[in-house]
Amino acid sequence: MLSATRHLLGLGAALLLLVGCAASSEAGATADAAERSELHLQTFDKVWTEIRDHYYDPTFGGKDWKAIGDGYRAKLGDLGSDAELHQLLNRMVNELGQSHLGVIPPEAYVSFDSDDDDDAPDEEPGKPGSKKPGDGARPSSSKKRGDVGLEARMVEGRLTVVSVREGGPAETAGLRPGFVLARIGRREIREVIARLTDLGRDDGSIERTMERLAASRWRGAPGDSLTVAYLDEENAEHEVSLVREPSVEKRVAILNLPPMPTGCDVRTLEGGVGYVAFNIFFLQLMKELREGILSFREAPGLILDLRGNPGGIAFMSVSVAALLLDERCELGTMRTRENLMRFPVFPVSDPVRAPVVLLMDAGSGSTSEMMAAGLQEMGRVLVVGAPSAGAVLPSVVKTLPTGARLQYPMANFLTPKGLAVEGKGVIPDVFVPLSRASLLRGQDNVIEAARKLLLERGARQERTP
């Protein structure tokens, strides 16, 4: 009897313990749900308030932002995860029908894994020191910078070598223009592209992100190595280890940004056509750029290559445009909540009057698009290549309590005729995508198309009485 009683007492204690555990678990789940609900409310309010107070259009395109917010806030109780919240927030901000406006979830932070001594490991998105969306490898702590002498772009949907520096690590290892990159470090290129595709990125966004991510891996501490796998002209796969050499690139620091590589390429093509390429609109390049452009006053035509140029100092667009115009004009206007900024062009005394072709692609953004759109609209240039990024608006990125980021535009840009470039891009007059076959032949088919176009135009003008 005593044994049976002890057994029942023990069973009772066990049942009490189980009930206690269940109660504790339920309490913990309730606390977690309450904490999540509070986090979601804080995140929602931050998004709604930021746009209410700082979005460039205080009329919100004629829509009632308060009513929109009230409607979506009422749905917060139905959410079970941060991912669902981010989807809800994107539906809300999409009511404004504006590009450069959205919530970027932490899982969208795509980067190449880093396996080099000079690169710190990836940090958890949303934590102090973490990378912004689309960032590549973390910069080296070394003050001396190196690179592998390689430039890659998306060509026909694949990350492809477009140039190698003569005598640099990439050329010495056997890499050539037209070779397709299959892997950088540990990361397979196709995996990164698939990830971006799954995240709903459009083709232009994928191109820009892939090129930026790849560029981040070429640079690092001199002496450190980077493993690269590639497909040659026969599509045979090879793997090489590239040892970074001290960079020959000029680097310029502006405001609180880290030093950026800058460069200007000035040369004369077959037939006397001038060619000028520069990779960013920084004032430190203006002297070299001005001299390069004006040196082709007597040329039959001039090509300005803005492919891969993400922009820079907005008002530098008028300084470059002034070298190509002989009458005062305006490239466009940019409106914030408080101000209207105009971009007037005051021509230099002896500008280039020859025909001009601008080369554009998905990597051409911001200031590049402002200048190209204005000059194209007034008929001063022909645009050749592929549509530009459609990312002309200056935007702000704010971190949210969930670790996601909110991006929204703080100003709008319109051409003199009132056309918007944001979300649409500058559309080429002549569409010519870069070709892998031409790169393998040692030729850039976009430059060649522009060169022939200018010479043919000049020949027609000479035949006209």
C-alpha positions in Angstrom: 0.0 0.0 0.0 2.8 2.3 0.9 4.5 1.5 -2.3 1.4 2.3 -4.3 0.9 5.6 -2.4 4.5 6.6 -3.2 3.9 5.7 -6.8 0.8 7.9 -7.0 2.6 10.7 -5.2 5.5 10.4 -7.7 3.1 10.4 -10.6 1.3 13.4 -9.2 4.6 15.3 -8.9 5.5 14.4 -12.4 2.2 15.6 -13.7 2.6 18.8 -11.8 6.0 19.3 -13.3 4.7 18.7 -16.8 1.8 21.1 -16.3 4.3 23.6 -15.0 6.5 23.2 -18.1 3.5 23.6 -20.3 2.4 26.7 -18.5 5.9 28.1 -18.7 6.1 27.3 -22.4 2.7 28.9 -23.0 3.8 32.0 -21.1 7.0 32.2 -23.1 5.2 31.9 -26.3 2.8 34.6 -25.2 5.7 36.8 -24.3 7.4 36.2 -27.6 4.2 37.0 -29.5 3.8 40.2 -27.5 7.5 41.2 -28.2 7.1 40.4 -31.9 3.9 42.5 -32.1 5.6 45.4 -30.4 8.6 45.1 -32.8 6.3 45.0 -35.8 4.4 48.1 -34.6 7.7 50.0 -34.1 8.9 49.0 -37.5 5.6 49.9 -39.2 5.4 53.3 -37.5 9.0 54.1 -38.4 8.3 53.4 -42.1 5.1 55.3 -42.2 6.5 58.3 -40.3 9.7 58.5 -42.3 7.7 58.7 -45.5 5.2 61.1 -44.1 8.0 63.5 -43.0 10.7 63.2 -45.6 9.3 61.8 -48.9 10.0 64.4 -51.5 6.3 64.8 -52.5 4.2 66.1 -49.6 1.0 65.5 -51.6 1.9 61.8 -52.1 0.7 62.0 -55.7 -2.7 63.0 -54.5 -3.2 59.9 -52.3 -4.2 60.0 -48.6 -1.1 58.7 -46.8 -2.8 58.7 -43.4 -5.7 56.6 -44.7 -3.3 54.2 -46.4 -1.3 53.9 -43.2 -4.5 53.3 -41.1 -5.6 50.6 -43.5 -2.4 48.6 -43.4 -1.8 49.2 -39.6 -5.1 47.4 -39.0 -3.6 44.2 -40.6 -0.6 44.0 -38.2 -2.4 41.6 -35.9 -2.7 39.0 -38.7 1.1 38.7 -39.2 3.1 35.8 -37.9 6.7 36.7 -39.0 9.0 39.5 -39.9 8.9 38.4 -43.5 5.2 38.9 -43.6 5.6 42.3 -42.1 8.1 43.3 -44.7 5.8 42.1 -47.5 2.9 44.2 -45.9 5.1 47.3 -45.7 6.2 46.9 -49.4 2.5 46.6 -50.4 1.9 49.8 -48.5 4.7 51.9 -50.0 3.9 50.5 -53.4 0.6 52.4 -53.2 2.7 55.5 -54.1 3.8 53.9 -57.4 7.4 55.1 -57.0 10.6 53.4 -57.7 13.6 53.8 -55.3 11.0 53.2 -52.6 10.8 50.0 -50.6 11.7 47.9 -47.6 14.7 45.6 -48.2 14.5 42.6 -45.9 17.7 41.2 -44.2 17.5 38.0 -46.3 18.0 40.2 -49.4 21.5 41.2 -48.4 23.5 39.3 -51.0 27.3 39.2 -51.0 30.1 37.0 -52.2 31.5 34.8 -49.4 34.9 36.1 -48.5 37.8 33.6 -48.0 40.7 36.0 -48.1 42.9 37.0 -45.2 42.2 40.7 -45.8 38.4 40.3 -45.8 36.5 40.1 -42.5 33.7 37.5 -42.3 30.1 38.5 -43.1 28.2 39.9 -40.1 24.6 39.3 -39.3 22.4 41.8 -41.2 20.9 44.4 -39.1 23.6 44.2 -36.4 26.2 46.9 -35.8 28.9 46.8 -38.4 26.8 44.8 -40.9 26.9 45.5 -44.6 24.3 47.3 -46.5 22.2 45.5 -49.1 24.2 44.6 -52.2 27.6 45.3 -50.6 30.4 43.0 -51.4 33.4 41.9 -49.4 34.5 44.1 -46.5 37.4 46.4 -47.3 40.8 45.5 -46.1 42.1 47.1 -43.0 45.4 47.6 -44.8 46.0 51.2 -45.8 47.7 49.9 -49.0 45.3 48.6 -51.5 45.8 46.1 -54.3 43.8 44.6 -57.1 43.9 41.9 -59.7 43.7 44.1 -62.8 40.3 42.9 -64.0 37.0 44.4 -65.0 33.8 42.3 -65.4 30.3 43.1 -66.6 27.2 41.1 -67.2 27.2 40.1 -70.9 24.4 38.0 -72.3 23.3 37.1 -68.8 26.7 36.0 -67.5 29.4 37.7 -65.6 32.1 38.2 -68.2 35.6 39.7 -68.3 35.6 42.9 -70.4 39.1 44.1 -69.8 42.4 43.1 -68.1 45.2 45.4 -67.2 48.3 44.8 -69.3 50.9 42.9 -67.2 48.5 42.6 -64.3 47.7 39.5 -62.3 44.6 38.6 -64.3 46.4 38.8 -67.7 49.4 37.0 -66.4 47.2 34.1 -65.2 45.6 33.8 -68.6 42.3 35.6 -68.3 41.1 37.4 -71.4 38.1 39.6 -72.4 35.2 37.3 -73.2 36.0 34.7 -70.6 33.0 33.9 -68.4 33.5 33.9 -64.6 32.1 30.8 -63.0 33.2 31.2 -59.4 34.9 33.9 -57.3 36.3 32.6 -54.0 33.9 30.0 -52.7 30.8 31.4 -54.3 29.4 30.1 -57.6 28.3 32.9 -59.8 25.1 31.1 -60.9 24.1 30.7 -57.3 24.3 34.4 -56.7 22.3 35.2 -59.8 19.7 32.7 -58.8 19.4 34.2 -55.4 18.9 37.7 -56.8 16.3 36.3 -59.2 14.5 34.6 -56.4 14.4 37.9 -54.5 12.5 39.4 -57.4 15.2 41.6 -58.8 14.8 42.8 -62.4 17.5 42.2 -65.0 19.0 45.6 -64.7 19.2 45.4 -60.9 20.8 42.0 -61.2 23.4 43.3 -63.6 24.3 46.3 -61.4 24.5 44.2 -58.3 26.6 41.4 -59.8 29.1 43.9 -61.3 29.3 45.8 -57.9 29.8 42.5 -56.0 32.5 41.3 -58.4 34.3 44.7 -58.3 34.4 44.5 -54.5 36.4 41.2 -54.7 39.0 42.4 -57.1 40.4 44.8 -54.6 42.1 44.0 -51.3 45.5 44.0 -49.6 48.5 43.5 -51.9 49.9 40.0 -51.7 46.6 38.4 -50.7 45.2 35.9 -53.2 41.8 35.3 -54.7 40.7 32.0 -56.4 38.8 32.4 -59.6 37.2 29.8 -61.9 36.3 30.8 -65.4 35.3 29.4 -68.9 37.7 30.1 -71.8 36.8 30.7 -75.4 36.0 27.0 -75.8 33.9 27.0 -72.6 36.5 24.8 -70.9 36.7 25.5 -67.1 39.9 26.6 -65.5 40.8 27.7 -62.0 43.5 30.2 -61.1 44.8 31.9 -58.0 45.3 35.7 -58.5 47.7 37.5 -56.2 46.7 41.1 -55.8 49.3 43.7 -56.7 49.5 47.3 -55.5 46.7 49.2 -57.3 47.6 51.7 -60.1 44.1 53.2 -59.8 43.7 56.8 -58.6 41.6 56.9 -55.5 39.6 59.9 -54.4 37.8 60.4 -51.1 34.7 62.7 -50.9 32.6 63.7 -47.9 32.5 60.8 -45.5 32.8 58.1 -48.2 35.8 55.8 -48.5 38.3 56.4 -51.2 37.0 55.3 -54.6 38.9 54.3 -57.7 38.6 57.0 -60.4 39.9 57.0 -64.0 39.6 58.7 -67.4 40.5 57.0 -70.7 41.2 59.3 -73.6 42.2 58.0 -77.0 41.7 58.3 -80.7 39.9 55.5 -82.6 40.3 54.4 -86.2 39.0 57.2 -88.5 40.0 59.9 -86.1 36.9 59.5 -83.8 37.6 60.7 -80.3 36.9 58.4 -77.3 36.6 59.5 -73.7 35.5 57.2 -70.9 35.3 58.0 -67.1 33.9 55.9 -64.3 32.5 58.5 -61.9 31.4 62.1 -61.7 34.0 63.5 -59.3 35.3 67.0 -59.5 38.9 65.7 -59.1 38.5 64.2 -62.6 37.2 67.4 -64.2 40.5 68.9 -65.4 41.6 65.7 -67.1 38.1 65.2 -68.5 37.9 68.7 -69.8 41.2 68.6 -71.6 40.4 65.2 -73.0 37.0 66.2 -74.5 38.2 69.5 -75.8 41.1 67.9 -77.5 38.6 66.4 -80.0 37.3 69.7 -81.3 38.5 68.9 -84.8 37.6 65.2 -84.7 34.8 63.8 -87.0 32.9 62.7 -83.9 33.2 62.0 -80.2 32.2 59.0 -78.1 31.6 59.6 -74.4 31.5 56.2 -72.7 29.3 56.3 -69.6 28.8 52.5 -69.3 29.2 51.4 -65.7 29.3 55.0 -64.5 27.0 55.2 -61.4 27.0 59.0 -61.2 28.5 61.1 -58.5 28.3 64.9 -58.0 25.1 66.0 -59.7 26.1 69.5 -60.7 29.2 68.1 -62.5 26.8 67.0 -65.2 26.4 70.7 -66.3 30.2 71.2 -66.3 30.6 68.3 -68.8 27.6 69.2 -70.9 29.0 72.8 -71.2 31.9 71.3 -73.2 29.5 70.1 -75.9 27.0 73.0 -76.3 27.2 76.4 -77.8 24.0 77.8 -76.4 22.7 78.1 -72.9 20.2 75.5 -71.9 19.0 73.4 -69.0 19.4 69.7 -68.4 16.5 69.4 -66.0 15.2 70.2 -62.6 15.3 68.4 -59.2 12.6 69.1 -56.6 12.8 68.4 -52.9 10.1 69.3 -50.4 11.7 72.6 -49.7 13.6 73.6 -52.9 13.6 73.5 -56.7 17.1 72.9 -58.1 17.8 73.8 -61.7 20.7 72.4 -63.8 21.5 75.3 -66.2 24.4 74.8 -68.7 26.6 77.8 -69.6 28.7 76.8 -72.6 32.5 77.2 -72.8 33.8 79.7 -75.3 35.0 77.0 -77.8 33.1 73.8 -77.3 33.1 70.5 -79.2 30.7 70.9 -82.1 31.3 67.5 -83.7 28.5 64.8 -83.5 28.5 63.1 -80.1 27.5 59.6 -79.1 26.9 58.6 -75.5 27.3 54.9 -74.5 25.0 53.7 -71.8 24.1 50.4 -70.1 22.4 49.1 -66.9 25.4 50.4 -64.9 24.9 54.0 -65.9 23.0 55.8 -63.2 22.3 59.0 -61.4 24.3 61.9 -62.8 25.1 59.9 -65.9 21.4 59.6 -66.6 20.7 63.3 -65.8 23.2 64.5 -68.3 22.3 61.9 -71.0 18.6 62.5 -70.7 18.9 66.2 -71.0 21.4 66.1 -74.0 19.3 63.4 -75.7 16.1 65.4 -75.3 17.6 68.5 -76.9 19.0 66.4 -79.8 22.7 67.1 -79.1 23.7 63.5 -78.7 22.7 60.0 -79.8 22.6 57.4 -77.1 23.9 53.9 -78.1 24.0 50.7 -76.0 21.4 49.5 -73.5 18.8 51.2 -71.2 20.4 52.9 -68.2 19.6 52.0 -64.6 16.6 54.3 -64.1 18.1 55.3 -60.7 18.4 59.0 -61.0 16.8 60.1 -57.7 18.8 60.8 -54.6 17.6 58.4 -51.9 17.9 57.8 -48.2 18.4 54.4 -46.6 17.3 53.9 -42.9 17.7 50.8 -40.8 14.5 49.5 -39.2 14.0 47.7 -35.9 13.6 44.3 -37.6 17.0 44.7 -39.3 15.5 45.5 -42.7 16.1 48.8 -44.4 13.8 51.4 -45.8 14.9 53.2 -48.9 13.0 56.3 -50.1 13.7 59.2 -52.6 14.2 62.6 -51.2 14.0 64.5 -54.5 12.5 64.1 -58.0 14.2 64.8 -61.3 12.5 65.8 -64.6 13.9 66.7 -68.0 13.0 70.1 -69.4 10.0 68.6 -71.2 8.9 67.1 -67.9 9.9 63.5 -68.6 10.8 61.2 -65.6 13.9 59.0 -65.9 13.5 57.2 -62.6 12.4 53.6 -63.0 12.5 53.9 -66.8 16.1 54.8 -67.6 17.5 56.5 -70.6 16.4 54.6 -73.7 19.1 54.3 -76.4 18.4 55.7 -79.8 20.4 52.7 -81.1 20.2 49.5 -79.1 23.5 47.6 -79.1 24.1 45.0 -76.3 27.7 44.1 -75.5 28.6 40.8 -77.2 30.8 38.0 -75.8 31.8 37.0 -79.3 33.2 40.5 -80.0 35.1 40.5 -76.7 36.7 37.2 -77.6 37.8 38.8 -80.9 39.4 41.6 -78.9 36.8 44.1 -79.9 34.1 46.1 -78.1 31.1 45.9 -80.5 29.3 48.8 -78.8 32.2 51.2 -79.3 32.6 49.9 -82.8 28.9 50.5 -83.6 29.2 54.1 -82.3 32.4 54.7 -84.2 30.9 53.6 -87.5 27.7 55.6 -86.8 29.7 58.8 -86.4 31.8 58.2 -89.5 28.7 57.4 -91.6 26.9 60.5 -90.2 29.9 62.6 -91.1 30.1 61.2 -94.6 26.4 61.9 -95.2 26.9 65.5 -94.1 29.8 65.9 -96.5 27.6 64.7 -99.4 24.8 67.0 -98.5 25.0 70.2 -100.7 
